[in-house]
Amino acid sequence: MKRINKYFAILLAACFTLTACNDDFLNTKPLGEVDETSVWTDIALAEAFVVGIYQGLGNGGFDEQMLASLTDESMFTHPGRGITTITEARSNPADIGWVNGTLAWNTMYSRIRATNLAIVKLTDEKFPHTGATTDRLIAEAKFMRAYYYHQILRYYGGFPIIDFPYTLDAETFEIPRNTFEECVNFIVKDLDEAAALLVGKSAIPGRATQASALALKSRVLLYAASDLHDGPTAKAKSPDLAAFGDLDLLAYPSGNRTERWQKAQAAAKAVLDITTGNQMGLSAPVAHATGIQNYINNSMARNGGQTEILLGRYFINLKAENGGRQGLFNGPNGYNNWAGNTPVQTLIDDYEMMDGTKFSWTNPAHAAAPYLNRDARFYASVLYDGAQWKPRSSANQPRDPLGQIQTGTYDITGGTGKHFGLDTRSSPIEDWNGSYTGYYFRKFIDANPAIVDQNTWQQVPWPVLRYTEAVLNYVEASIELGQEAEAKAWLNQIRFRVGQPAVTETGDALRQRYRNERRIEMAYEEQRYHDARRWMIAPQAFSRPANGINITGTFKPGKTLSTYKYDPETYNYVYKVIDMDPGKENRKWLDKMYYLPIHRDEMNRNSLLVQNPGYQ
C-alpha cells in the first residue's frame, strides 16, 4: 500500500508541475474539430466552410431514383421508394412521396442557415480578411442561398424569407411565408450581388461563377413569367388555384406580364453575352453522325462539351459516390445493371425524324422501323432494341457476342424455338431488373467498355446549370414577346449542332415546336417536371399512362439463326405500343400536384405557415 501511495504522490506532483507551466491543461482543443472563432478568423477555414455549403447539391440529379420518373420522361422499375405516391397524385402532408435531400424543405433550410451564417461572418467588420478571396466567398454564399431558396420556390411556392442565422435565444422561430413576388425579388437580389462580386474571378469547377449566377437568375425569372405564376392565368386554368385564398404565395396576383417576360429575356441574354456553349453559331446542320457525337460530348462534358456546364456537380471514380453510378442504376439488366429509370414511349415518340418531321405510328414506314432515321439525340440518349452497346460480361458473351440491346422476343433455331431478349424481364440474366418499357437510358452513361457499370464509378458531372438552358430560356421569352425571328435564330443553332433542320413555324406552332425541342434537348436533366407545371400542361402530360413497346421477331421464309442477333434481313420485326399494367403504375393528375405539400412536421413547428392548395 505504501508503494502505491508513493507512486500516486509522484504522479500528483508531476501534474501540479505541468499545470503550473500550462494553465490551459484542462482546456485542450479536440483534434478533429475546429471552433467557430477559429473558422471566422482564418481565411482558409472560412473557405472550407463555404465549400461545405455545396454539399446540399447532393448527387445532383444522379440519385438512383431520378426526377424524370415523376414525369412523362421515364418510369421507375422497382417498387416502393415513394415514386408512385407522386405519379398517382397521392401526395399529402404526412406522406409527400419521393423527396430527396436536394429539395426537401427542412434540408434546404439547414443549408440556408449555413449560408446566412457565412454571409454574416464574412461581411462583419471584425472579419480580419478583405480582398478578392473574401469577395468570392461572400458571392458564393449568396449564390448558394439563392439556389436553395429557388429550390423551395419551384417545388413549394413562396417561403419564409430568413436572412440571418437563428440562435437558440431567438424570441420566436415562427415566421409566415412571403409572397411569391417577394421571394423572387429576394433571390434575384442575391444573384445580382453574387454576379457582381464574381466578375473577373477565375472559374473553379463545381463552384459559382458570374455566368452561373446569371444563369440561375435567368431560370428564376423565366419561371416567374410563366402561366403557373401569373395569377389570372393560373386561376383560369385551375379551379383549385382559383379557390386558393392565398394565391399571392404562388403567383403574381396581377401586374404587367410583358415586363416579366422582358426581364426573363434580358436575364438570359446576359448569360449569352458573356459565354458560349459547344458547337454554337453554326449556320447549317452538321452530318447526322456528327450530331450524335456532339450531343454525347455535351452530355458527358467532354471534347468541347465542358463549356456547356456553368455549374456542375463533379465526381471522380476514386471516390465511391452514387453520382458516379448511373450505368449501374439505369443500365440494362443483361449487363447486370438495375434498369432504374427507363424511358417511356411518349418520350420516344417525341423525338423527330432526321428530316424534322414528326414521328407517327400511323405512318407505315415509321411503324415498321421506328428506330431508323431519328433525331441524333435519340441515339445519344436511349438504348433501344438492336442498339449497339458495350461488350457483355465474359459469362454472357456467348449469348450475345455482338453487344446489342435485346428487348424483344425472337424466333431461334433449336430448343424452345424462342429467344427471350437478354434485356427483358424474361431474360436469363437478372430478370427482376429488366425494363418494363422496352428501353434503357443511355444519356450520361459512359460507353467506354473499360467502364464496367456494376463495378466501376464513372466521371460524368451533373449539369446543375447548363449554357443551353439559358439559350432555351432566351428563345422562350423571345417567342412570348413576339420576337420570332430572334427566337428561331437561337433555336436553330441548338438544332444545327445535332444535325436537325431549321424550324420555320410561327405563332403557337412555333411555341409548341420550341417546347418539344426543350423536352428533347434537356431530357433527364430535371427540366420536364418543372416545365410541364409552369406551362400548365401537366394535367394532360402527366395523366397519360406510362407506356412502352412490345417487340417480336419472327423468321422470314427460309431463314434460321441459332444465336440471336438483330438482323432485319433474317427477321420480320413487329412493334406494338403497350400501356403499363395499372397494378404497376396508375398515373393520375390532380391540380394539388402543381406544388408539393409542406410536411406536417413543418406545419406543426410553425403555426404561421399556410399549407398549399389541395392539402389543407
C-alpha positions in Angstrom: 0.0 0.0 0.0 2.8 2.4 0.9 4.4 1.7 -2.5 1.2 2.6 -4.4 0.8 5.8 -2.4 4.4 6.8 -3.2 3.8 6.4 -6.9 0.5 8.3 -6.6 2.2 11.2 -4.8 4.9 11.4 -7.6 2.2 11.4 -10.3 0.2 14.1 -8.5 3.3 16.3 -8.0 4.0 15.9 -11.7 0.5 17.0 -12.6 0.8 20.1 -10.5 4.2 20.9 -12.1 2.7 20.6 -15.6 -0.3 22.7 -14.8 1.9 25.4 -13.3 3.6 25.7 -16.6 0.4 25.5 -18.7 -2.8 27.0 -17.4 -4.7 25.5 -20.4 -4.1 21.9 -19.3 -7.9 21.3 -18.9 -8.8 23.4 -22.0 -7.3 21.3 -24.8 -8.9 21.6 -28.2 -10.3 18.4 -29.8 -8.1 17.4 -32.8 -11.0 16.5 -35.0 -13.0 19.7 -34.6 -12.5 23.5 -35.2 -14.2 26.0 -33.0 -16.2 28.8 -34.6 -13.9 31.6 -33.6 -11.0 29.9 -35.5 -13.2 29.5 -38.6 -14.0 33.2 -38.8 -10.5 34.4 -38.3 -8.7 32.1 -40.7 -9.5 32.7 -44.4 -8.6 29.1 -45.3 -11.1 27.7 -42.7 -13.7 30.2 -43.8 -13.3 29.0 -47.4 -13.6 25.4 -46.2 -16.9 26.3 -44.5 -18.3 27.9 -47.7 -17.2 25.0 -49.8 -19.1 22.7 -47.4 -22.3 24.6 -48.2 -22.3 23.0 -51.7 -22.9 19.6 -50.0 -26.6 20.5 -50.3 -26.3 19.7 -54.1 -26.1 16.0 -53.1 -25.5 13.9 -56.2 -27.2 16.5 -58.3 -29.8 14.6 -60.3 -27.8 11.3 -60.3 -29.6 9.6 -57.4 -30.9 6.1 -58.1 -34.4 7.5 -58.2 -34.5 10.4 -60.7 -36.9 13.2 -61.1 -37.5 12.1 -64.6 -39.6 9.2 -63.3 -42.1 11.6 -61.8 -42.8 12.8 -65.4 -43.6 11.6 -68.9 -39.9 11.0 -69.5 -39.5 7.7 -67.7 -40.8 5.3 -65.1 -39.1 3.7 -62.2 -38.7 0.0 -62.5 -38.6 -1.0 -58.8 -41.4 -1.0 -56.3 -41.7 1.5 -53.4 -39.4 4.5 -53.0 -42.4 6.9 -52.9 -42.4 7.4 -56.7 -46.0 6.3 -57.3 -47.1 8.4 -54.4 -46.5 11.4 -56.6 -47.2 9.9 -60.1 -50.6 8.7 -58.8 -51.3 12.1 -57.0 -51.5 10.5 -53.6 -49.1 13.0 -52.0 -50.2 14.5 -48.7 -48.6 16.4 -45.8 -48.0 13.2 -43.8 -46.5 11.3 -46.9 -45.2 13.6 -49.5 -43.7 10.8 -51.5 -40.3 10.8 -53.2 -38.3 13.8 -52.0 -34.6 13.7 -51.8 -32.2 16.0 -50.0 -31.8 18.4 -52.8 -35.3 19.7 -52.5 -36.6 18.7 -49.0 -37.9 21.8 -47.1 -36.1 21.1 -43.9 -32.8 20.1 -45.6 -32.9 23.3 -47.7 -33.4 25.4 -44.6 -30.5 23.8 -42.8 -28.3 24.7 -45.8 -29.7 28.2 -45.9 -28.8 28.7 -42.2 -25.2 27.9 -43.2 -25.3 30.4 -46.0 -26.7 33.0 -43.6 -24.0 32.4 -41.1 -21.3 32.7 -43.7 -22.7 35.9 -45.1 -23.0 37.5 -41.6 -19.5 36.5 -40.6 -17.7 37.3 -43.8 -19.3 40.8 -44.0 -18.7 41.6 -40.3 -16.2 44.3 -39.8 -14.4 42.0 -37.4 -13.6 39.5 -40.1 -9.8 40.1 -40.5 -9.6 39.5 -44.2 -10.6 41.6 -47.1 -10.0 41.3 -50.8 -10.7 39.0 -53.8 -10.9 35.8 -51.8 -13.4 37.2 -49.3 -15.5 38.8 -52.0 -15.6 35.4 -53.8 -16.7 33.6 -50.6 -19.5 36.2 -49.9 -20.6 35.8 -53.5 -20.7 32.0 -53.3 -22.6 32.1 -50.1 -25.2 34.4 -51.6 -25.4 32.3 -54.7 -26.0 29.1 -52.8 -28.6 30.9 -50.6 -30.4 31.9 -53.8 -30.0 28.4 -55.2 -31.5 26.7 -52.1 -34.3 29.2 -51.9 -35.1 28.7 -55.6 -35.4 25.0 -54.9 -38.0 25.7 -52.3 -39.8 28.2 -54.5 -40.2 26.0 -57.5 -41.3 22.9 -55.5 -43.4 24.6 -52.8 -44.0 28.2 -53.8 -43.4 31.2 -51.5 -41.4 30.6 -48.4 -40.5 32.4 -45.2 -37.5 34.6 -46.1 -34.8 34.2 -43.4 -31.6 36.2 -44.0 -29.9 35.7 -40.7 -28.7 32.6 -38.7 -31.1 31.7 -36.0 -29.7 31.3 -32.5 -31.2 29.5 -29.5 -32.1 32.7 -27.8 -34.3 33.9 -30.6 -37.7 35.4 -29.5 -39.6 33.2 -31.9 -39.0 30.6 -34.6 -42.3 31.2 -36.3 -42.5 33.3 -39.4 -45.1 33.4 -42.2 -44.5 32.6 -45.8 -43.6 35.6 -48.0 -45.4 36.2 -51.3 -44.1 34.7 -54.5 -43.1 38.1 -55.7 -41.1 38.9 -52.6 -39.3 35.6 -52.8 -38.4 36.1 -56.5 -37.1 39.6 -55.7 -35.0 38.3 -52.8 -33.4 35.5 -54.9 -32.7 37.9 -57.8 -31.1 40.4 -55.4 -28.8 37.8 -54.0 -27.9 36.6 -57.6 -27.2 40.2 -58.8 -24.9 40.8 -55.9 -23.2 37.4 -56.3 -22.7 38.0 -60.1 -21.2 41.5 -59.4 -18.7 40.1 -56.9 -17.7 37.2 -59.2 -16.8 39.4 -62.2 -13.3 38.6 -63.3 -12.9 35.7 -60.9 -11.4 32.6 -62.4 -13.7 29.6 -62.6 -13.3 26.8 -60.1 -15.0 23.6 -61.2 -18.1 22.9 -59.1 -18.3 26.4 -57.6 -20.3 29.5 -58.5 -19.2 31.9 -61.2 -20.6 35.1 -62.7 -22.2 33.0 -65.5 -23.8 30.5 -63.2 -25.3 33.4 -61.1 -26.7 35.0 -64.2 -28.0 31.6 -65.4 -29.9 30.9 -62.2 -31.4 34.4 -62.4 -32.5 33.6 -65.9 -34.2 30.4 -64.7 -36.0 32.1 -61.8 -37.3 35.0 -63.9 -38.4 32.6 -66.7 -40.4 30.6 -64.2 -41.8 33.8 -62.7 -43.1 34.9 -66.2 -44.8 31.5 -66.9 -48.5 30.6 -66.8 -48.4 29.0 -63.4 -47.1 32.1 -61.7 -49.4 34.6 -63.4 -52.4 34.8 -61.1 -55.2 35.4 -63.6 -53.8 32.7 -65.9 -53.4 30.2 -63.1 -56.9 30.8 -61.8 -58.4 30.4 -65.3 -56.7 27.1 -65.9 -57.1 25.5 -62.4 -60.2 25.6 -60.2 -58.0 24.6 -57.2 -55.8 27.6 -57.7 -58.8 29.8 -58.3 -60.2 28.8 -55.0 -57.0 29.3 -53.0 -57.3 32.3 -50.8 -53.5 32.9 -50.6 -52.6 32.8 -54.3 -50.0 35.5 -53.8 -47.9 32.8 -52.2 -47.7 31.0 -55.5 -48.1 33.7 -58.2 -48.3 37.4 -59.1 -51.9 38.3 -58.4 -51.8 41.0 -61.1 -49.3 43.2 -62.9 -47.6 43.6 -66.2 -46.8 40.1 -67.5 -45.0 41.5 -70.6 -42.5 43.2 -68.3 -41.8 39.8 -66.6 -41.0 38.3 -70.0 -38.8 41.2 -70.8 -36.9 40.7 -67.5 -36.6 37.0 -68.3 -35.3 37.7 -71.8 -32.8 40.2 -70.6 -31.5 37.8 -67.9 -31.0 35.0 -70.4 -29.3 37.4 -72.9 -26.9 38.4 -70.1 -25.6 34.8 -70.0 -25.3 34.6 -73.8 -23.3 37.8 -73.9 -20.5 36.6 -71.6 -20.1 32.9 -72.5 -21.0 30.3 -75.1 -21.7 26.6 -75.4 -20.2 23.8 -77.5 -20.7 24.0 -81.3 -22.9 27.0 -81.2 -23.1 29.6 -84.0 -23.4 27.1 -86.9 -25.3 28.2 -89.9 -26.4 24.8 -91.2 -26.9 21.3 -89.8 -23.9 19.1 -89.2 -23.9 15.5 -90.5 -26.1 13.1 -88.6 -23.2 11.1 -87.1 -21.5 14.3 -86.1 -24.7 15.4 -84.4 -24.9 12.2 -82.3 -21.3 12.7 -81.2 -21.9 16.4 -80.4 -24.8 15.6 -78.1 -22.8 12.8 -76.4 -20.0 15.3 -75.8 -22.3 17.8 -74.4 -24.0 15.2 -72.1 -20.6 13.8 -70.9 -18.9 17.2 -70.7 -16.1 16.1 -72.9 -14.3 17.1 -76.2 -15.7 20.7 -76.0 -18.8 19.8 -74.1 -17.2 21.1 -70.9 -18.3 24.6 -71.9 -21.9 23.6 -71.6 -21.7 23.3 -67.8 -22.0 26.6 -66.0 -22.3 24.9 -62.7 -21.7 21.2 -62.2 -21.6 18.5 -59.5 -18.4 16.7 -60.3 -17.4 13.1 -59.5 -14.2 11.1 -59.5 -14.0 7.4 -59.8 -11.6 7.2 -56.9 -14.4 8.4 -54.6 -17.3 6.0 -54.3 -20.2 8.4 -54.6 -23.6 7.3 -56.1 -23.4 10.2 -58.6 -20.8 8.0 -60.5 -23.1 5.0 -60.7 -25.5 6.0 -63.5 -24.5 2.9 -65.5 -25.4 0.6 -62.7 -28.6 2.5 -61.7 -30.0 2.8 -65.2 -28.2 0.3 -67.5 -29.7 -2.9 -68.9 -30.2 -6.0 -66.7 -28.5 -8.1 -69.4 -25.3 -6.2 -68.4 -26.0 -6.9 -64.7 -27.4 -3.4 -64.1 -30.6 -2.2 -62.4 -32.7 -0.6 -65.1 -33.9 2.1 -62.7 -35.3 5.0 -64.7 -36.4 3.7 -68.1 -37.7 5.9 -70.9 -41.4 5.7 -71.7 -42.8 5.5 -75.2 -44.3 9.0 -75.0 -40.8 10.4 -74.8 -39.5 8.1 -77.6 -42.3 9.3 -79.9 -41.4 12.9 -79.4 -38.0 12.5 -81.0 -38.4 13.8 -84.5 -37.3 12.2 -87.7 -33.9 13.3 -89.2 -35.7 15.5 -91.7 -37.5 17.4 -88.9 -41.0 15.8 -89.4 -42.9 14.2 -86.6 -42.7 10.5 -85.9 -46.1 8.8 -86.2 -47.3 5.3 -85.6 -49.9 5.8 -88.3 -47.1 6.1 -90.9 -46.4 2.6 -92.1 -42.7 3.2 -92.7 -42.3 4.6 -89.2 -44.2 1.8 -87.6 -42.2 -0.8 -89.4 -38.8 0.6 -88.4 -39.4 3.1 -85.5 -35.7 3.4 -84.7 -34.4 4.4 -88.1 -33.7 8.0 -89.2 -34.5 9.7 -85.9 -33.1 12.9 -84.4 -29.5 12.4 -83.4 -30.3 13.0 -79.8 -32.4 9.8 -79.7 -29.3 7.7 -80.4 -27.3 9.6 -77.8 -30.0 9.3 -75.1 -31.8 6.0 -75.4 -30.8 2.3 -75.7 -33.4 0.5 -77.8 -33.9 -2.9 -79.3 -31.0 -3.6 -81.7 -28.8 -0.7 -80.4 -25.1 -1.4 -80.4 -23.7 -1.1 -76.8 -20.8 -2.4 -74.8 -19.5 -6.0 -74.8 -21.3 -8.1 -72.3 -19.6 -9.9 -69.4 -17.5 -12.8 -70.3 -20.1 -15.2 -68.9 -22.8 -13.7 -71.2 -20.9 -13.0 -74.3 -21.7 -16.5 -75.8 -25.4 -15.4 -75.6 -24.6 -12.1 -77.4 -21.2 -11.9 -79.0 -22.0 -8.5 -80.6 -23.1 -6.5 -77.6 -26.6 -5.5 -78.9 -29.6 -4.5 -76.8 -32.3 -7.1 -76.8 -35.7 -6.1 -75.5 -37.9 -8.3 -77.6 -38.9 -12.0 -78.1 -37.4 -13.7 -81.2 -37.5 -16.9 -83.2 -34.4 -19.0 -82.7 -33.3 -22.4 -84.1 -33.3 -25.2 -81.6 -34.5 -25.5 -78.0 -38.0 -24.0 -77.5 -37.7 -22.1 -80.7 -38.0 -18.7 -78.8 -35.3 -16.5 -77.5 -36.2 -14.0 -74.8 -34.1 -10.9 -75.1 -31.3 -10.6 -72.6 -32.5 -7.2 -71.6 -36.1 -8.2 -70.8 -38.0 -9.3 -67.7 -37.8 -12.8 -69.2 -34.1 -12.7 -69.5 -31.8 -15.5 -68.1 -29.8 -12.6 -66.6 -31.3 -10.8 -63.6 -34.8 -10.8 -65.0 -36.1 -8.8 -62.0 -34.1 -5.8 -63.1 -35.5 -5.8 -66.7 -37.2 -2.8 -68.2 -41.0 -2.7 -68.3 -40.9 -0.2 -71.1 -38.5 -1.9 -73.5 -36.0 1.0 -73.3 -33.0 2.0 -71.3 -31.4 5.3 -70.5 -28.1 6.0 -72.3 -27.6 9.7 -71.7 -24.9 10.4 -69.0 -23.7 6.7 -69.2 -20.1 6.2 -70.3 -19.9 3.9 -73.3 -16.3 3.1 -72.8 -16.1 -0.7 -72.5 -13.5 -0.3 -69.7 -16.3 1.2 -67.5 -18.0 -1.9 -66.2 -21.0 -0.3 -64.8 -21.7 -2.6 -61.9 -18.1 -2.4 -60.7 -16.7 0.9 -61.9 -17.6 4.5 -60.9 -17.6 6.9 -63.9 -16.6 10.6 -64.0 -19.6 12.4 -65.6 -20.7 15.7 -64.0 -24.3 16.5 -63.3 -25.2 19.8 -65.1 -26.8 21.9 -62.3 -26.9 24.8 -64.7 -26.2 24.4 -68.4 -25.5 27.0 -71.1 -28.1 25.6 -73.4 -30.8 26.1 -70.8 -30.0 29.8 -70.9 -30.3 29.7 -74.7 -33.7 28.0 -74.4 -34.8 30.5 -71.8 -34.0 33.3 -74.2 -35.8 31.6 -77.0 -38.9 31.1 -74.9 -39.0 34.7 -73.7 -38.5 35.9 -77.2 -41.4 33.8 -78.5 -43.7 35.1 -75.8 -42.6 38.7 -76.7 -43.4 38.1 -80.4 -39.8 38.3 -81.4 -40.0 35.1 -83.5 -37.0 35.7 -85.9 -34.7 36.2 -82.9 -36.1 33.1 -81.2 -35.7 30.9 -84.3 -32.1 32.2 -84.9 -31.0 30.8 -81.5 -33.2 27.7 -81.5 -31.8 26.7 -84.9 -28.3 26.9 -83.5 -29.2 24.2 -81.0 -30.7 22.1 -83.7 -27.9 22.6 -86.2 -25.2 21.2 -83.9 -27.2 17.9 -83.7 -27.9 17.8 -87.4 -31.6 18.8 -87.3 -33.0 21.2 -89.9 -34.2 24.7 -89.1 -37.6 25.3 -87.7 -39.9 27.6 -89.7 -43.1 27.7 -87.8 -44.8 30.8 -86.4 -47.3 31.6 -83.7 -48.5 28.9 -81.4 -46.9 26.3 -83.7 -43.5 27.8 -83.0 -44.3 27.7 -79.3 -45.2 24.0 -79.4 -42.1 23.3 -81.6 -39.9 25.1 -79.0 -41.5 23.2 -76.1 -40.8 19.9 -77.8 -37.2 21.0 -78.5 -36.7 21.8 -74.9 -38.1 18.4 -73.9 -35.7 16.5 -76.1 -32.6 18.6 -75.6 -32.9 18.7 -71.8 -34.2 15.1 -71.3 -33.4 13.7 -67.9 -32.0 17.0 -66.6 -34.8 17.8 -64.1 -36.4 20.2 -66.5 -39.6 18.5 -67.6 -41.0 18.2 -64.1 -41.0 22.0 -63.8 -41.7 22.9 -67.4 -44.9 20.9 -67.6 -46.1 22.5 -64.4 -45.2 26.1 -65.2 -46.7 25.8 -68.7 -49.7 24.2 -67.0 -49.8 21.2 -69.4 -49.2 18.7 -66.6 -52.9 17.7 -66.5 -52.5 16.3 -70.0 -48.9 15.3 -70.0 -48.7 13.6 -66.6 -52.1 11.8 -66.6 -51.2 9.6 -69.5 -50.3 6.1 -68.6 -46.7 5.1 -68.6 -46.2 3.1 -71.8 -43.6 1.1 -73.6 -43.0 -1.2 -76.5 -43.6 -4.9 -77.2 -41.3 -6.4 -79.9 -41.4 -9.7 -81.6 -39.1 -11.0 -84.3 -40.2 -13.9 -86.5 -38.1 -15.7 -89.1 -38.5 -14.6 -92.7 -39.2 -17.5 -95.0 -36.2 -19.8 -95.3 -34.2 -18.0 -92.6 -32.7 -19.6 -89.5 -30.4 -18.5 -86.7 -29.1 -20.4 -83.7 -27.6 -17.4 -81.7 -29.8 -14.4 -81.9 -28.6 -11.1 -83.3 -30.5 -8.1 -84.6 -30.9 -8.7 -88.3 -33.8 -7.2 -90.4 -32.6 -9.5 -93.3 -33.4 -12.6 -91.1 -36.4 -11.3 -89.1 -39.7 -9.6 -89.5 -40.0 -7.3 -86.6 -43.3 -6.1 -85.2 -43.6 -3.2 -82.8 -46.6 -2.7 -80.6 -47.1 0.2 -78.1 -48.4 -1.1 -74.7 -49.6 0.7 -71.6 -48.3 -0.3 -68.2 -50.4 -2.6 -66.1 -52.3 -0.4 -63.6 -51.1 -2.7 -60.9 -47.6 -1.4 -61.7 -48.3 2.3 -62.0 -51.6 4.0 -62.4 -50.7 7.6 -63.3 -53.1 10.3 -62.4 -53.0 14.1 -62.2 -54.7 16.3 -59.6 -54.1 20.0 -59.5 -52.7 19.9 -56.0 -49.6 18.3 -57.6 -48.6 21.7 -59.1 -46.8 22.0 -55.7 -45.6 19.7 -53.1 -47.2 19.8 -49.7 -45.3 21.3 -46.8 -44.7 18.4 -44.4 -47.0 18.3 -41.4 -43.9 18.3 -39.1 -43.0 21.7 -40.5 -46.6 22.9 -40.2 -46.6 21.8 -36.5 -43.3 23.6 -35.9 -44.5 26.9 -37.4 -48.2 27.8 -36.8 -47.9 30.8 -39.2 -47.3 28.6 -42.3 -50.1 28.3 -44.8 -50.4 24.9 -46.5 -50.5 24.6 -50.3 -53.8 24.2 -52.1 -55.4 20.8 -52.1 -53.6 19.7 -48.9 -55.5 21.6 -46.3 
